[in-house]
Amino acid sequence: MKTKTGILTALLSLLVIINSVAQVKKPFRLSSPDKRTVMEVGSDKQGELRYRVLYGKQEAIAWSDLGLDVKGHSAGEIKAIKEIKRDSRSETFAWPLGENDSITNNYNELLLTYTDASLLFNLNIRVFNGSVAFRYEIPQQTAFQSNGITKERTTFQLTKPGIMYQYNQESIFTPTAIDTLSKTCDFPATIHAGKLYLSIGEADNRGYTKAELVKGNASNSLAVAFPRDKEVRTGDSFQSPWRTISIAQTAIGLHDYSELNLKLTQTDVKEVPGWIKPGKLIRAQLTTQSGVECIDFAVKNNLQYIMFDAGWYGAEFRSTSDPTQVIPQIDMPKVIQYGKEKGIGVILYVNYVGLKAKLDTILPLFKHWGVSGMKFGFVDGLTQDGLTWLVSAIRKANDYGFVIDIHDNYKPTGLSRTYPALLTQEGIRGDENSPDAFHTTVLPFTRFLAGPADFTFCYPNTSNKYSKNLKVSNAQQLALTVVYFSPLQALFWYGKPTEYTNEGEIEFFKYVPTVWNESHYLCGEIGKNISVARRKGDTWFVGNVAGLEEWNSRVQLDFLTKGKAYTATVYEDDGAGSIRKRTEQVRKGESLPFEIKAKGGQAIIIRPAN
C-alpha cells in the first residue's frame, strides 16, 4: 500500500463487495420486523458503498453515499467480506423518565465486516418499523492507529423535491427548499418531500463532532459536514454516532420515533435509580430571602426544585469567579436546609468556565452542601473536544448523584439512557428568546424528536407580562407544558413568587406532570397547530396549540377507557388576556370541539368522574 503525505481516501468510501463491483448481482437487504421498511446496501460502478431506503414499497431515500475519508490510509481494493452477521432484537424496557413508561425496542440488524490489504472495518445497520440506523466502526488493529476522519461521505438523496425546516441550536426555523439551502442544519432535520415526512437524526454521539447537514452535490440531496472540526480524531479504534432516518406519512407520525435515540444508545443501566427525581422548578433571585420564598412557592404550587442561576458565585464568564464560593447575598446552607425540610431540591448553575476549572472540586463539595442538581451553562456542544469533555462531565455528575440540565447549544443524542440523571437540555429557542407561534408549532415536529428540551417558560404575572419574551397567549403557555416534553421543566423563569397572585391562571401548573405513562400526538401540521394527549396514572392531559392562524377542530377522546365517565377541566383564553376555566362530562368515543384564536391555546385535564 502506498502512503501519501496528504489526506487519502480511505476505508468505507471504497468498499467493494468481494473483489469487484462486477460480482455484485444484488445488494444486501435488511427489512424491519413488519417488513415495510427496508435498507439496501451495495456499491456503484466505481466501487463506492451506497445505500437506499424503501418505505411501504416506495423509495424514500434513493441510492446515496456511505463512507469516510481517513487520514493516513488508503483502503485500496477490498479483498474479502470477512463476516456477514445478522441478528434481531425484541425487548421492552422500563423508562420512568419518558413520554411513555416503557419502550419497545424491536429491530433487525446486519453487521458487515470488510477487509482489504491492511484494514478491517464494519458497517452496522439496524432497521426498525419506520426507521433505519447505521454507523461506521473500525475495531482496534495494528494498521489503524492515531488516525483522523477528515470527511464523512454520508449523503441523503431524496426522491422528490423537499422542504427542510432549517435551524441551528437556538435559532428560528426557516422552511427551505433543499436545492436552495445555503446554510447548515442541525440534527434532527425534518423534511417534507412529496407524500412523506422524514426526520434525519443522530444518536449516541460521545465525542465525535457536531456534524450538520448541508446541500449535497446532486439535486434534492443532503450531505454530512463538519462545520467546526477539520478532522475527527479516532485513536486506535473508532465508532461513529448513528445516522438515522425516520419516515411517516403524516407530520404527527414522526412522533412515533421520538424514542429512537434512547433505543440506539449503549448502556449498562439495568433500571433508573430511585434518587433521580423529575420535576418542575422556579428560578430564584440571588438572595437568601428569594431562595426561601421560592421554596415556599414551590411547596404551594407542587414544584420540586428551585434554581440559583448565573451570578450566585459571581460574574459567570470571569475566571476569577469561583463556584466554590457563594456571594454574600445568599446564605446557601440556610436555603438548602430549608429546602430539605420542605422537600424541595436546590439546583445550582455553573458556567463552562467554572466547570472546566473546578468540576472535580465542586462535585464532592456540592454533595457535601446537599445540592440536588446542576445546570451546565454555555458548554461547548459543537466540537469534538467540547463533546468529549462534556460526556465525561455528565458521567461524573451522574455518578455523584446530581440531576443534570445542560443549556445553550447542546442537543440530545440519547445519552440519558446511559446517564439517566441527564434529565434535560436546551439546544432550543425557548421563551428567553421570544419565539413566535410559528416556532412553537414547529418544535414538536423537529427538535423534540431528538429528546427533552428545557423551554424556560416565562409565564406572566400581575407585575410583568413579559411582552418582550411572550408572543403567544397565556393558554398556549399552559398547553405547551403538555405538548413539550422535559422531565425537568423550568416553569417560572422570570418573576418573583410574590408577584404570582394570579393563582387561578397558574393552577394548571400544579397538576401537570413532567414524565408520563403514555403519550399520543393526536393531530397537527408543522408550523400550523398541534394537539397532544398524555396520561399520568388515570388522568389525561391534553394540550392544543394554534400557530399564526386560528384553529377550529375537535379532540377525539378515543384514548379514554371504555365505560368510564370523566370530567374534563378546560383552561382556555378568555379574550381579555387571562384564563377561563370550565368543566364538561365526557366519555370514550366522544369529542371536545374547540375554537382557538391565532397564537392561542387550550389546556385540558381529564379525570375519572368519581
Rosetta blueprint (number, residue, H / E / L):
1 M L
2 K L
3 T L
4 K L
5 T L
6 G L
7 I L
8 L L
9 T E
10 A L
11 L H
12 L H
13 S H
14 L H
15 L L
16 V L
17 I L
18 I L
19 N L
20 S L
21 V H
22 A H
23 Q H
24 V L
25 K L
26 K L
27 P L
28 F E
29 R E
30 L E
31 S E
32 S L
33 P L
34 D L
35 K L
36 R L
37 T E
38 V E
39 M E
40 E E
41 V E
42 G E
43 S E
44 D L
45 K L
46 Q L
47 G L
48 E L
49 L E
50 R E
51 Y E
52 R E
53 V E
54 L E
55 Y E
56 G L
57 K L
58 Q E
59 E E
60 A E
61 I E
62 A E
63 W E
64 S E
65 D E
66 L L
67 G L
68 L E
69 D E
70 V E
71 K E
72 G L
73 H L
74 S L
75 A L
76 G L
77 E L
78 I L
79 K L
80 A E
81 I E
82 K E
83 E E
84 I E
85 K E
86 R E
87 D E
88 S E
89 R E
90 S E
91 E E
92 T E
93 F E
94 A E
95 W L
96 P L
97 L L
98 G L
99 E L
100 N L
101 D L
102 S E
103 I E
104 T E
105 N E
106 N E
107 Y E
108 N E
109 E E
110 L E
111 L E
112 L E
113 T E
114 Y E
115 T E
116 D L
117 A L
118 S L
119 L L
120 L E
121 F E
122 N E
123 L E
124 N E
125 I E
126 R E
127 V E
128 F E
129 N L
130 G L
131 S E
132 V E
133 A E
134 F E
135 R E
136 Y E
137 E E
138 I E
139 P L
140 Q L
141 Q E
142 T L
143 A L
144 F E
145 Q L
146 S L
147 N E
148 G E
149 I E
150 T E
151 K E
152 E E
153 R L
154 T L
155 T E
156 F E
157 Q E
158 L E
159 T L
160 K L
161 P L
162 G E
163 I E
164 M E
165 Y E
166 Q E
167 Y L
168 N L
169 Q L
170 E L
171 S L
172 I L
173 F L
174 T E
175 P E
176 T E
177 A E
178 I H
179 D H
180 T H
181 L L
182 S L
183 K L
184 T L
185 C E
186 D L
187 F L
188 P L
189 A E
190 T E
191 I E
192 H E
193 A E
194 G L
195 K L
196 L E
197 Y E
198 L E
199 S E
200 I E
201 G E
202 E E
203 A E
204 D L
205 N L
206 R L
207 G L
208 Y L
209 T L
210 K L
211 A L
212 E E
213 L E
214 V E
215 K E
216 G L
217 N L
218 A L
219 S L
220 N L
221 S E
222 L E
223 A E
224 V E
225 A E
226 F L
227 P L
228 R L
229 D L
230 K L
231 E L
232 V E
233 R E
234 T E
235 G E
236 D L
237 S L
238 F E
239 Q E
240 S L
241 P L
242 W E
243 R E
244 T E
245 I E
246 S E
247 I E
248 A E
249 Q L
250 T L
251 A L
252 I H
253 G H
254 L H
255 H H
256 D H
257 Y H
258 S L
259 E L
260 L H
261 N H
262 L H
263 K H
264 L H
265 T L
266 Q L
267 T L
268 D L
269 V L
270 K L
271 E L
272 V L
273 P L
274 G L
275 W L
276 I L
277 K L
278 P L
279 G E
280 K E
281 L E
282 I E
283 R E
284 A E
285 Q L
286 L L
287 T L
288 T H
289 Q H
290 S H
291 G H
292 V H
293 E H
294 C H
295 I H
296 D H
297 F H
298 A H
299 V H
300 K H
301 N L
302 N L
303 L L
304 Q L
305 Y E
306 I E
307 M E
308 F E
309 D L
310 A L
311 G L
312 W L
313 Y L
314 G L
315 A L
316 E L
317 F L
318 R L
319 S L
320 T L
321 S L
322 D L
323 P L
324 T L
325 Q L
326 V L
327 I L
328 P L
329 Q L
330 I L
331 D L
332 M H
333 P H
334 K H
335 V H
336 I H
337 Q H
338 Y H
339 G H
340 K H
341 E H
342 K H
343 G L
344 I L
345 G E
346 V E
347 I E
348 L E
349 Y E
350 V E
351 N E
352 Y H
353 V H
354 G H
355 L H
356 K H
357 A H
358 K H
359 L H
360 D H
361 T H
362 I H
363 L H
364 P H
365 L H
366 F H
367 K H
368 H H
369 W H
370 G L
371 V L
372 S L
373 G E
374 M E
375 K E
376 F E
377 G E
378 F L
379 V L
380 D L
381 G L
382 L L
383 T L
384 Q H
385 D H
386 G H
387 L H
388 T H
389 W H
390 L H
391 V H
392 S H
393 A H
394 I H
395 R H
396 K H
397 A H
398 N H
399 D H
400 Y H
401 G L
402 F L
403 V E
404 I E
405 D E
406 I E
407 H L
408 D L
409 N L
410 Y L
411 K L
412 P L
413 T L
414 G L
415 L H
416 S H
417 R H
418 T L
419 Y L
420 P L
421 A L
422 L E
423 L E
424 T E
425 Q E
426 E L
427 G L
428 I L
429 R L
430 G L
431 D H
432 E H
433 N H
434 S L
435 P L
436 D L
437 A H
438 F H
439 H H
440 T H
441 T H
442 V H
443 L H
444 P H
445 F H
446 T L
447 R H
448 F H
449 L H
450 A L
451 G L
452 P L
453 A L
454 D L
455 F L
456 T L
457 F L
458 C E
459 Y L
460 P L
461 N L
462 T L
463 S L
464 N L
465 K L
466 Y L
467 S L
468 K L
469 N L
470 L L
471 K L
472 V L
473 S L
474 N H
475 A H
476 Q H
477 Q H
478 L H
479 A H
480 L H
481 T H
482 V H
483 V H
484 Y L
485 F L
486 S L
487 P L
488 L E
489 Q E
490 A E
491 L E
492 F E
493 W L
494 Y L
495 G L
496 K L
497 P H
498 T H
499 E H
500 Y L
501 T L
502 N L
503 E H
504 G H
505 E H
506 I H
507 E H
508 F H
509 F H
510 K H
511 Y H
512 V L
513 P L
514 T L
515 V L
516 W L
517 N L
518 E E
519 S E
520 H E
521 Y E
522 L E
523 C E
524 G E
525 E E
526 I L
527 G L
528 K L
529 N E
530 I E
531 S E
532 V E
533 A E
534 R E
535 R E
536 K E
537 G L
538 D L
539 T E
540 W E
541 F E
542 V E
543 G E
544 N E
545 V E
546 A E
547 G L
548 L L
549 E L
550 E L
551 W E
552 N E
553 S E
554 R E
555 V E
556 Q E
557 L L
558 D L
559 F L
560 L L
561 T L
562 K L
563 G L
564 K L
565 A L
566 Y E
567 T E
568 A E
569 T E
570 V E
571 Y E
572 E E
573 D E
574 D L
575 G L
576 A L
577 G L
578 S L
579 I E
580 R E
581 K E
582 R E
583 T E
584 E E
585 Q E
586 V E
587 R L
588 K L
589 G L
590 E L
591 S E
592 L E
593 P E
594 F E
595 E E
596 I E
597 K L
598 A L
599 K L
600 G L
601 G E
602 Q E
603 A E
604 I E
605 I E
606 I E
607 R E
608 P E
609 A L
610 N L
